[in-house]
Amino acid sequence: MRLVIAAVGRLGRGAESEIAERYRKRAAQLGRRIGFRDAEVVEIRESRAQDVGRRMTEESIALANVIPDRAAVVILDARGEHLGSAALAALLGRWRDDGRPAAVFVIGGDDGLADSLRDKATLRLGFGAATWPHQLVRVMLLEQIYRAVTILSGHPYHRA
């Protein structure tokens, strides 16, 4: 199963990018041993449309185009479920064991996601009530994916 982060916007260069890449590489390397083919980030260009609704629609269509059939779709949403690391690991393990081709984690743009994409969500995942910059959300998500992979592989990184 592939692990994919599909995000609107570029992370750019800097500390966030370096940390995100470190966790992505770790998750990909360790994940290969336990049935995860890759951990990849797909960056979607921000829409230039003037109308908010049109921007959301264009970005959501672009995001939807990278989601394979039968993939588990996880929408990052401030109002989403607050899962512990072990619960997220259990979900990833179940989706892998069920033969899902991918788990796609979707980070929308500044205006959010169109309902058409939100309705495809297998899970809406939140990182608490605080508002986080998209760059940090990506880093936190990649760390949690890496942590989930370590839990599933029995690696000592996660200590609860």
C-alpha positions, 0 to 999 in steps of 0.5 A: 500500500502506498502512503500519499500526502496530497497537499495544496501548495509547495512547502518550499525550502527551509526547516519545515521542508527538511524535517518533513523530508526526514520523516517521509524518508524514514516512513518509506524506508521502514514501511517497505519492511511491513507492506507499505510500498512508498511514502510520497508527497504530491504538491498541487498548485494553488488555484489563481481563481478570484472566486473562493468557490471556484478556487476550492473546486479547482484545487479539490479536482486536482487533489481528487485526480491523485487519489486511486480507486479504492484508496482510503482518503483521509481529509485533514480537518480542524473539526476532524477526529482526534486519533491517538498514534496507536489508533492511526497505526491500527487504521493504516494496518487494517487498510493495508491488510484489506488490500487498499492500494493507498492511504491518501492524506489530503491537505487542502488550500487556505479556503478548504476543500469542496464538498465533493472531495470532503464526501469521499473521505474515509476519515476526517483527521484533526490535530486539535482545536488550534489552527495550524499553518499548513507547513506545520500540519504537513510536518506533524502528519508525516511524523504521525505516519512515521510513528504509525509505521514504527508502531506497526513494525515494533520499532522502539520509536513510539513509547506510550 
